[in-house]
Amino acid sequence: MGGTVLDEVDRRIVHALQRDARNSTTTALAEELGVAASTVSNRIAQLEDDGIVTGYHATIDYERAGLPLHVLVTGTAPITDRARICREALTIPGVVSVRELMSGEQNVEVEAVARSSDEHTRIASELVSIGLRIHEERMIRMHHQGSLSTLVEEPPSSQSSDQ
């Protein structure tokens, strides 16, 4: 599993975009990183061209959007059909994301939202009809997302420890 090696500037840009892409201007990022705004702009364009930054997404409060049932479905798909099942699952109304796992029997996770238990049952039935064997369905209370911050060393504070 190779890939592009990110330097410190790239990692800090990715971290900032994950933290708040909507309000991460090239000027503000340049100031924070101590580089020119054009450098940030060029780096972001390169990260997009390299397929590292693949999109900018809204975070949705599903309950406020009238979708109070937020469910994580864990299941098994035959290895030879896993990619197809994952693609087809994304076409089912109510499915918001699908994770294709590389190891273990339970190799697919489907995140779905619904207005009612009947709607949730419809989603589960459609998942079964495309070939997913469901093992578990769990209600999601809250989703917390991290970023590359654990890979980014923060610059030393400009304040002296003598003060």
C-alpha positions in Angstrom: 0.0 0.0 0.0 2.1 2.8 -1.3 1.2 6.4 -1.9 2.4 9.9 -1.9 4.5 10.8 1.1 3.2 14.0 2.7 5.7 16.5 4.1 4.9 18.6 7.1 3.3 21.4 5.1 1.0 19.0 3.2 0.0 17.2 6.5 -0.8 20.5 8.1 -2.9 21.6 5.1 -4.8 18.3 5.1 -5.3 18.6 8.9 -6.7 22.1 8.5 -9.0 21.0 5.6 -10.3 18.1 7.7 -10.8 20.4 10.7 -12.8 23.0 8.8 -12.5 23.1 5.0 -15.2 25.7 4.5 -13.3 28.3 6.5 -9.7 27.4 5.6 -8.7 30.1 3.3 -5.3 29.9 1.6 -4.4 33.3 3.2 -5.2 32.1 6.7 -3.5 28.7 6.2 -0.4 30.5 4.7 -0.2 32.7 7.8 -0.6 29.7 10.1 2.1 27.7 8.2 4.5 30.5 7.6 4.4 30.1 3.8 3.1 32.1 0.9 -0.7 31.8 0.0 0.4 30.7 -3.5 2.3 27.8 -1.9 -0.9 26.7 -0.1 -3.0 27.0 -3.2 -0.5 25.0 -5.2 -0.2 22.4 -2.5 -4.0 22.0 -2.3 -4.3 21.7 -6.1 -1.5 19.0 -6.0 -3.2 17.1 -3.2 -6.4 17.1 -5.2 -4.6 16.0 -8.4 -2.9 13.2 -6.5 -6.3 12.0 -5.2 -5.4 12.6 -1.6 -8.0 15.3 -1.1 -11.0 13.8 -2.9 -13.8 16.2 -1.9 -15.3 18.6 0.6 -18.3 17.3 2.5 -21.0 18.8 4.7 -21.5 17.3 8.2 -25.2 16.5 8.6 -27.3 16.4 11.8 -29.6 13.7 10.6 -32.0 14.0 13.5 -32.6 17.7 12.8 -33.1 16.8 9.2 -36.0 14.6 10.1 -34.1 11.3 10.0 -33.9 10.2 13.6 -32.8 6.6 13.0 -29.1 6.5 12.3 -27.9 2.9 11.9 -24.7 1.1 11.4 -25.2 -2.3 9.6 -22.4 -4.8 9.7 -22.4 -7.6 7.3 -20.6 -10.1 5.1 -20.2 -10.0 1.3 -18.4 -12.7 -0.6 -15.0 -11.4 -1.6 -15.7 -11.7 -5.3 -18.9 -9.7 -4.9 -17.9 -7.2 -2.2 -17.0 -4.2 -4.5 -20.3 -4.7 -6.4 -22.4 -5.0 -3.3 -20.8 -1.8 -1.8 -21.5 0.1 -5.0 -25.1 -1.1 -5.2 -25.6 -0.3 -1.5 -24.8 3.3 -2.1 -27.8 3.5 -4.6 -30.3 2.5 -1.9 -32.2 5.5 -0.6 -31.2 6.1 3.0 -27.7 4.7 2.7 -25.2 7.5 3.4 -21.9 5.6 3.4 -20.4 2.2 2.9 -17.0 0.9 4.2 -15.4 -2.1 2.4 -13.2 -3.8 5.0 -10.2 -5.9 4.0 -10.1 -8.5 6.7 -12.5 -10.5 8.9 -15.7 -12.2 8.0 -17.7 -9.0 8.6 -16.3 -7.1 5.7 -18.9 -4.4 5.0 -20.2 -1.6 7.1 -23.2 0.4 5.9 -24.3 3.6 7.5 -27.9 4.5 6.9 -30.6 6.9 8.1 -34.3 6.6 8.2 -37.5 8.4 9.4 -39.1 5.3 10.8 -38.5 1.6 11.7 -40.4 0.6 8.6 -38.0 2.7 6.4 -35.1 1.1 8.2 -36.5 -2.4 7.6 -36.8 -1.5 3.9 -33.1 -0.5 3.7 -32.0 -3.7 5.5 -34.2 -5.8 3.1 -32.7 -4.1 0.1 -29.2 -4.7 1.5 -30.0 -8.4 1.8 -31.5 -8.5 -1.7 -28.2 -7.3 -3.2 -26.3 -10.1 -1.5 -25.2 -8.7 1.9 -25.6 -11.1 4.8 -26.4 -8.9 7.8 -24.8 -9.7 11.2 -25.6 -6.7 13.3 -27.6 -3.5 13.2 -26.6 -0.8 15.8 -28.1 2.6 16.4 -25.5 5.4 16.2 -25.9 8.2 18.8 -23.1 10.5 17.5 -20.3 10.3 15.0 -17.0 12.0 15.9 -14.4 12.4 13.2 -10.7 12.9 13.6 -8.1 14.2 11.3 -4.4 13.9 10.6 -3.6 16.0 13.7 -1.9 13.0 15.3 0.6 13.0 12.5 1.2 16.8 12.6 3.7 18.2 15.1 2.5 21.5 16.3 5.2 24.2 16.0 6.8 25.2 19.3 5.1 28.0 21.1 6.6 31.5 20.4 6.4 32.2 24.2 9.6 31.5 26.1 9.3 29.1 29.1 11.2 31.8 31.1 8.1 34.0 31.3 
